[in-house]
Amino acid sequence: MYDDLITMSIVISQSPEKPLVAPGLRLQTARLSDRLAALIEAQIDGGALATGDRLPTEQQLAAAHGVSRTVVREAVHQLKSQGLVRSRQGSGVYVTEPPAHRALAFDPKLLESMDAVVQMVELRRVMEGEMAALAAQRATRLQQAALKRALLAIDHATERGELGVDEDLAFHRMIGEATGNPQFVRMLGILEAYLRDAMTVTKGHESKRADFMAQVRREHRAIVVAILAGNAKAARAAAIEHHLNGERRLIVAGVIRPSRVKRR
C-alpha cells in the first residue's frame, strides 16, 4: 500500500525582505501560529505590507519572531485561506489584492468546552464524508501517492511516541486536495486552528490505549483503500465511521457523556 510514494519539495527564496517587527520582538503564546498570522494580517491591514509585497522567507520569519518554521507555515496557511496572500512557485509568498469580503472566521473561544469539541467532530463528520467520496471519484495518481505518503507519516509519528496531530491534519488536508475542489482546502484552512485543538484532545486520549490507536489506524487505512479503489460510497462510509468512532472513544475514555453525542 505504501509503494511508489512521492516526495514533494518547496523552493523557498532566501532574498532579504522588510521585517514585520522590530528586532528582538518575540511572540509569546501557546498558539504561536495564530499570533503570527494575526500580526502579519495587521501589517497588511495597516499598509505596512502592500499589495504585491513579498513576505519575508519562512526562515526569516522564524528567526524574526523566535518561532519554528512549522509555526510560520501554519500562519501563512491561515493567511492563504483568508485570501490575503498567495504563493508564486519558486518566487515566494505575496500580498494579494484585498478581498471584497473577508473570509469566514470562527470565535477564538470556540473550543473552551468539551461540548464544543464534540460539535467540531460533528462538523468534520459531515464535511469530510463528502470530501472522501469526491476524492475517490477524482484523485489523480499523484494525489493518491501523496495520500499514501501522508498515511505513512502518521504511522511514523506514532512510532516516535508523538500524537501526530500535524500529520493527521496533513492527511485530511490531502483528502481535501484530492477532491479537486479548492473550496474544501480553503475551508479546512479556516477551521484548522480549531481542528488542531479538537484533534489534540481526541488523540491525547486515544494515545493512552493501544486498542484505540490500532482502531484509528484501521479507520485511516479504510478511507485510503476506498479512495484508491475509486469507491465513493465506501470512502464516505469509512470517513463518517471514523468520526463517529472518535466520539465513541471519548465516551469510553470518560471524557464526554453519551447524551452529548446523541443530542442534535
C-alpha positions in Angstrom: 0.0 0.0 0.0 2.9 2.3 0.6 4.8 1.8 -2.6 5.5 4.5 -5.2 5.4 7.2 -2.5 6.2 10.7 -3.9 8.5 13.3 -2.3 7.5 16.9 -2.5 9.8 19.8 -2.1 9.1 23.5 -1.7 11.6 26.0 -3.2 12.0 29.0 -0.8 13.8 32.1 -1.9 16.4 33.5 0.5 16.4 37.1 -0.6 16.0 39.7 2.2 12.7 41.4 2.8 11.4 44.2 5.1 11.0 43.0 8.7 7.5 42.8 10.2 8.5 43.9 13.6 11.5 45.5 15.4 14.4 43.2 16.0 14.2 41.4 19.3 10.4 41.2 19.5 9.3 37.7 20.1 5.8 36.1 20.1 4.7 34.8 23.5 1.6 32.5 23.4 0.5 28.8 23.4 -0.9 29.2 19.8 2.0 30.9 18.1 0.7 30.4 14.5 -2.5 32.3 15.3 -0.5 35.2 16.8 1.9 35.3 13.8 -1.0 35.2 11.3 -2.7 38.0 13.2 0.4 40.1 13.3 1.0 39.7 9.5 -2.7 40.4 8.9 -2.4 43.6 10.9 0.6 44.7 8.9 -1.4 44.1 5.7 -4.5 46.0 7.1 -2.3 48.8 8.3 -0.5 49.2 5.0 3.0 48.2 6.2 2.6 45.3 3.7 1.0 46.5 0.5 -0.5 44.5 -2.4 2.3 42.9 -4.4 4.8 43.0 -1.5 6.7 39.8 -0.9 6.7 38.3 2.6 10.0 37.5 4.3 11.1 34.0 3.7 10.0 31.2 6.0 13.4 31.1 7.6 13.5 34.9 8.1 10.0 35.0 9.7 11.0 32.2 12.0 14.2 34.0 13.1 12.5 37.3 13.5 9.8 36.0 15.7 11.6 33.3 17.6 9.3 30.5 16.3 9.8 27.3 14.3 9.3 27.1 10.6 6.4 24.8 11.2 4.7 27.7 13.0 5.4 30.0 10.1 4.0 27.6 7.6 0.8 27.3 9.7 0.5 31.0 9.9 1.0 31.5 6.2 -1.5 28.7 5.5 -4.1 30.7 7.5 -3.4 33.9 5.6 -3.8 32.0 2.3 -7.1 30.6 3.4 -8.3 34.1 4.0 -7.2 35.2 0.6 -4.6 37.7 2.0 -1.5 36.2 0.4 -0.7 33.9 -2.5 2.3 31.7 -3.3 4.2 32.0 -6.6 6.1 28.9 -7.3 9.9 29.4 -7.0 9.4 33.1 -6.0 7.8 33.3 -2.6 4.6 34.5 -0.9 3.0 37.8 -1.9 0.3 40.0 -0.6 -2.8 39.9 -2.8 -5.5 42.5 -3.6 -7.7 43.0 -0.6 -10.7 40.5 -0.9 -14.1 42.1 -1.3 -15.4 40.1 1.6 -13.1 38.9 4.4 -13.1 35.1 4.8 -15.2 33.3 7.4 -13.6 33.4 10.9 -14.6 31.5 14.0 -14.8 32.6 17.6 -11.4 32.1 19.2 -13.3 30.7 22.3 -14.9 28.0 20.2 -13.2 25.1 21.9 -13.3 26.2 25.5 -15.7 23.3 26.4 -16.0 19.6 25.6 -19.4 20.2 24.1 -17.6 22.4 21.5 -15.0 19.7 20.8 -17.9 17.3 20.0 -19.5 19.9 17.8 -16.3 20.3 15.9 -16.1 16.5 15.4 -19.7 16.5 14.1 -18.8 19.3 11.7 -15.8 17.3 10.4 -18.0 14.2 10.0 -20.4 16.0 7.7 -17.8 17.7 5.6 -15.1 15.0 5.4 -17.5 12.3 4.5 -18.3 14.1 1.2 -14.6 15.0 0.8 -13.6 11.4 0.9 -16.4 10.4 -1.6 -15.3 13.1 -4.0 -11.6 12.2 -3.6 -12.5 8.6 -4.5 -14.0 9.9 -7.8 -11.4 12.5 -8.7 -8.0 11.8 -7.1 -5.1 11.7 -9.6 -2.3 9.2 -9.3 0.0 11.8 -7.8 -2.7 12.7 -5.2 -3.2 9.0 -4.4 0.5 8.6 -3.9 0.6 11.7 -1.7 -2.3 10.3 0.3 -0.4 7.1 1.0 2.6 9.1 2.0 0.5 11.2 4.4 -0.8 8.0 5.9 2.6 6.6 6.4 3.7 9.9 8.1 1.0 9.3 10.8 2.4 5.9 11.4 5.9 7.2 11.8 4.8 9.9 14.2 3.0 7.3 16.3 6.1 5.1 16.3 8.1 8.1 17.6 5.7 8.4 20.5 4.1 11.6 19.2 0.4 12.4 18.9 0.8 13.0 15.2 -1.6 16.0 15.1 0.2 17.8 12.4 0.5 14.6 10.3 -3.2 13.8 10.9 -4.2 17.3 9.7 -2.0 16.9 6.7 -3.7 13.6 5.9 -7.1 15.1 5.9 -5.9 18.2 4.0 -4.6 15.8 1.3 -8.1 14.3 1.0 -9.4 17.8 0.6 -6.9 18.5 -2.2 -7.8 15.2 -3.9 -11.4 16.4 -4.3 -10.3 18.8 -7.0 -12.4 21.4 -5.3 -10.2 24.2 -3.8 -13.0 25.4 -1.6 -12.6 22.3 0.6 -9.0 23.1 1.2 -9.8 26.7 2.0 -12.5 25.7 4.5 -10.0 23.3 6.2 -7.6 26.2 6.4 -10.1 28.4 8.1 -11.0 25.6 10.5 -7.5 24.3 11.0 -6.6 26.1 14.3 -9.8 24.8 15.8 -9.4 21.3 14.3 -5.9 21.2 15.8 -7.2 21.9 19.3 -10.1 19.3 19.0 -7.8 16.8 17.5 -5.2 17.3 20.3 -8.0 16.4 22.8 -9.2 13.3 20.9 -5.7 12.0 20.0 -4.4 12.7 23.5 -7.0 10.3 24.9 -6.6 7.8 22.1 -2.9 7.6 22.7 -3.4 6.2 26.2 -4.9 3.0 24.8 -3.2 0.7 22.3 -6.5 -0.6 21.1 -7.8 2.9 20.3 -4.6 3.7 18.3 -4.9 0.5 16.4 -8.6 1.3 15.6 -7.7 4.8 14.4 -5.0 3.3 12.1 -7.5 0.8 10.7 -10.0 3.6 10.1 -7.5 5.8 8.2 -6.5 2.8 6.1 -10.1 2.0 5.2 -10.5 5.6 4.0 -7.4 5.4 1.8 -8.2 1.9 0.5 -11.7 3.1 -0.6 -10.3 6.3 -2.2 -7.6 4.3 -4.1 -10.3 1.9 -5.3 -12.4 4.7 -6.6 -15.3 3.6 -4.4 -17.1 6.8 -3.3 -19.7 5.1 -1.3 -17.2 3.1 0.8 -15.0 6.2 1.2 -17.9 8.3 2.5 -18.9 5.5 4.9 -15.3 5.0 6.1 -14.8 8.7 6.8 -18.1 9.0 8.6 -17.4 5.9 10.7 -14.0 7.3 11.6 -15.6 10.4 13.2 -18.4 8.5 14.8 -15.8 6.2 16.4 -13.9 9.3 17.6 -16.9 10.4 19.6 -17.4 6.9 20.9 -13.8 6.7 22.0 -14.3 10.0 24.0 -17.3 8.3 25.7 -15.3 5.2 26.6 -12.5 7.4 27.9 -15.0 9.1 30.2 -14.3 12.5 28.6 -17.9 13.1 27.5 -21.3 11.7 28.3 -23.2 9.6 25.8 -26.0 12.2 25.8 -23.7 14.7 24.2 -23.2 12.5 21.2 -26.8 11.7 20.8 -28.1 15.2 21.2 -28.9 17.1 18.0 
